[in-house]
Amino acid sequence: MNTKASLRLLVAMTFGSIGLISCGVDPTVTETGTPVAQVSNKITGSVQEWKVNVSATKAEAGEVIFAMANYGSIKHEFLVTKTSYEPGKIPLGADDRFDEEDKGISVIDEISEWDVNEAKVLTVKLEVGTYELLCNIAGHYGNGMHTTFTVS
Protein backbone atom coordinates (compact mmCIF):
# COMPACT_ATOMS: atom_id res chain seq x y z
CA MET A 1 0.00 0.00 0.00
CA ASN A 2 1.46 3.38 -0.95
CA THR A 3 1.80 6.33 1.42
CA LYS A 4 -1.21 8.24 0.07
CA ALA A 5 -3.45 5.17 0.34
CA SER A 6 -2.23 4.52 3.90
CA LEU A 7 -2.91 8.13 4.88
CA ARG A 8 -6.42 8.01 3.35
CA LEU A 9 -7.13 4.80 5.28
CA LEU A 10 -5.99 6.31 8.59
CA VAL A 11 -8.07 9.45 8.04
CA ALA A 12 -11.13 7.39 7.11
CA MET A 13 -10.72 5.16 10.17
CA THR A 14 -10.27 8.15 12.47
CA PHE A 15 -13.29 10.05 11.18
CA GLY A 16 -15.34 6.86 11.07
CA SER A 17 -14.55 6.23 14.72
CA ILE A 18 -15.36 9.81 15.65
CA GLY A 19 -18.70 9.47 13.87
CA LEU A 20 -19.41 6.30 15.83
CA ILE A 21 -18.79 8.11 19.09
CA SER A 22 -21.49 10.62 18.31
CA CYS A 23 -23.95 7.77 17.62
CA GLY A 24 -23.19 6.13 20.98
CA VAL A 25 -23.12 2.66 19.38
CA ASP A 26 -20.15 0.33 19.66
CA PRO A 27 -19.95 -1.63 16.37
CA THR A 28 -17.07 -3.76 17.62
CA VAL A 29 -19.23 -6.22 19.55
CA THR A 30 -22.49 -8.06 19.05
CA GLU A 31 -25.35 -7.88 21.53
CA THR A 32 -23.83 -10.90 23.31
CA GLY A 33 -20.49 -9.09 23.71
CA THR A 34 -18.50 -11.19 21.22
CA PRO A 35 -16.22 -9.55 18.64
CA VAL A 36 -17.72 -8.90 15.19
CA ALA A 37 -14.75 -10.12 13.14
CA GLN A 38 -12.45 -13.06 13.77
CA VAL A 39 -9.20 -11.95 12.05
CA SER A 40 -8.31 -8.45 10.88
CA ASN A 41 -5.31 -6.13 10.73
CA LYS A 42 -7.62 -3.08 10.76
CA ILE A 43 -9.19 -2.99 14.21
CA THR A 44 -11.82 -0.64 15.52
CA GLY A 45 -12.53 -0.58 19.20
CA SER A 46 -13.25 1.28 22.38
CA VAL A 47 -12.12 1.69 25.96
CA GLN A 48 -14.43 2.38 28.86
CA GLU A 49 -14.85 1.49 32.50
CA TRP A 50 -13.66 -1.42 32.84
CA LYS A 51 -13.17 -3.02 29.46
CA VAL A 52 -11.32 -2.94 26.18
CA ASN A 53 -13.51 -3.84 23.19
CA VAL A 54 -12.01 -4.68 19.79
CA SER A 55 -13.60 -5.70 16.49
CA ALA A 56 -11.26 -8.70 16.16
CA THR A 57 -9.12 -10.63 18.62
CA LYS A 58 -6.74 -12.00 15.98
CA ALA A 59 -4.54 -10.53 13.25
CA GLU A 60 -1.87 -11.66 10.84
CA ALA A 61 1.76 -10.75 11.55
CA GLY A 62 2.75 -7.33 10.20
CA GLU A 63 1.15 -3.91 10.39
CA VAL A 64 -1.94 -3.70 12.61
CA ILE A 65 -4.00 -0.51 12.82
CA PHE A 66 -6.10 0.19 15.92
CA ALA A 67 -8.73 2.98 15.67
CA MET A 68 -9.86 3.35 19.28
CA ALA A 69 -12.57 5.53 20.87
CA ASN A 70 -12.93 6.44 24.53
CA TYR A 71 -16.57 5.68 25.41
CA GLY A 72 -15.90 5.95 29.14
CA SER A 73 -16.66 8.74 31.55
CA ILE A 74 -12.97 9.37 32.39
CA LYS A 75 -9.63 9.42 30.57
CA HIS A 76 -8.13 6.08 29.54
CA GLU A 77 -5.02 4.86 27.76
CA PHE A 78 -4.51 1.98 25.33
CA LEU A 79 -1.36 -0.15 25.45
CA VAL A 80 -0.34 -3.01 23.17
CA THR A 81 1.82 -5.30 25.31
CA LYS A 82 3.55 -8.62 24.87
CA THR A 83 4.04 -10.43 28.14
CA SER A 84 5.16 -13.73 29.60
CA TYR A 85 2.38 -13.45 32.21
CA GLU A 86 -0.98 -15.19 31.80
CA PRO A 87 -3.75 -12.88 30.52
CA GLY A 88 -5.01 -10.68 33.34
CA LYS A 89 -2.18 -11.77 35.67
CA ILE A 90 0.42 -9.02 35.28
CA PRO A 91 1.53 -8.26 38.87
CA LEU A 92 0.49 -4.86 40.16
CA GLY A 93 2.58 -2.61 42.38
CA ALA A 94 1.58 -0.56 45.41
CA ASP A 95 0.31 2.16 43.06
CA ASP A 96 -2.23 -0.31 41.54
CA ARG A 97 -0.39 -0.26 38.19
CA PHE A 98 2.14 -2.65 36.72
CA ASP A 99 5.75 -1.73 36.09
CA GLU A 100 6.03 -1.09 32.34
CA GLU A 101 9.79 -1.80 32.62
CA ASP A 102 9.22 -5.29 34.12
CA LYS A 103 11.36 -7.92 32.34
CA GLY A 104 8.23 -10.02 31.68
CA ILE A 105 6.46 -7.18 29.84
CA SER A 106 7.17 -5.42 26.57
CA VAL A 107 5.06 -2.35 25.79
CA ILE A 108 4.99 -2.34 21.98
CA ASP A 109 3.31 1.07 21.73
CA GLU A 110 0.48 3.05 23.26
CA ILE A 111 -2.07 5.78 22.98
CA SER A 112 -1.43 7.93 26.06
CA GLU A 113 -4.36 9.05 28.21
CA TRP A 114 -7.03 10.65 26.08
CA ASP A 115 -10.33 12.38 26.67
CA VAL A 116 -13.85 11.01 26.68
CA ASN A 117 -15.65 11.01 23.30
CA GLU A 118 -12.37 11.23 21.41
CA ALA A 119 -10.85 8.72 18.96
CA LYS A 120 -7.18 7.97 18.31
CA VAL A 121 -5.32 5.74 15.83
CA LEU A 122 -2.31 3.56 16.64
CA THR A 123 -0.33 1.65 14.00
CA VAL A 124 2.07 -1.07 15.16
CA LYS A 125 4.08 -3.88 13.60
CA LEU A 126 3.35 -7.11 15.45
CA GLU A 127 5.11 -10.46 15.30
CA VAL A 128 3.49 -13.83 15.85
CA GLY A 129 2.48 -14.22 19.49
CA THR A 130 -0.04 -13.40 22.19
CA TYR A 131 -0.55 -9.82 23.31
CA GLU A 132 -2.64 -8.01 25.89
CA LEU A 133 -4.46 -4.81 24.94
CA LEU A 134 -5.01 -2.82 28.12
CA CYS A 135 -5.16 0.34 30.18
CA ASN A 136 -2.48 0.81 32.86
CA ILE A 137 -3.93 3.83 34.68
CA ALA A 138 -4.04 3.09 38.42
CA GLY A 139 -6.80 0.59 39.15
CA HIS A 140 -7.92 0.08 35.54
CA TYR A 141 -6.03 -3.14 34.68
CA GLY A 142 -6.93 -4.65 38.06
CA ASN A 143 -10.60 -3.91 37.39
CA GLY A 144 -10.52 -5.95 34.18
CA MET A 145 -9.57 -3.38 31.57
CA HIS A 146 -7.67 -5.76 29.27
CA THR A 147 -8.24 -8.25 26.48
CA THR A 148 -6.12 -10.90 24.77
CA PHE A 149 -5.04 -10.38 21.16
CA THR A 150 -3.36 -13.11 19.06
CA VAL A 151 -1.13 -12.64 16.01
CA SER A 152 -0.46 -15.56 13.68
C-alpha positions, 0 to 999 in steps of 0.5 A, a space after each residue: 500500500 502506498 503512502 497516500 493510500 495509507 494516509 487516506 485509510 488512517 483518516 477514514 478510520 479516524 473520522 469513522 470512529 469519531 462518527 461512531 462516538 457521536 452515535 453512541 453505538 459500539 460496532 465492535 461487539 455483538 449484543 452478546 459481547 463477542 467480537 464482530 470479526 475473527 481476524 483483521 489487521 484493521 481494528 476498531 474498538 473502544 475503551 471504557 470502565 472497565 473493558 477494552 472492546 475490539 472488532 477482532 481478537 486476531 490478526 496476521 503478523 505485520 502492520 496492525 492498525 487500531 482505531 480506538 474511541 474512549 466511550 468511558 466517563 474518564 480518561 483512559 489509555 490503550 497499550 499493546 503489550 507482549 508479556 510472559 504473564 498469563 492474561 489478566 495476571 500481570 503483577 500490580 505494584 503498590 500504586 495499583 499499576 504494573 511496572 512497564 519496565 518489568 522484564 516479563 512485559 514489553 510495551 509495543 506502543 500506546 495511545 497515552 491518556 485521552 479524553 472522553 468522546 475522542 478517537 485515536 489511531 495507533 499503528 504497530 508492527 506485530 510479530 506472531 504471538 499473544 498480546 494483551 491490549 489494556 489500560 495501565 492507569 491506576 486501578 484500571 487493569 486490576 478492574 478488568 480493563 484488558 483483552 487478549 489479542 493473538 497474532 499468527 
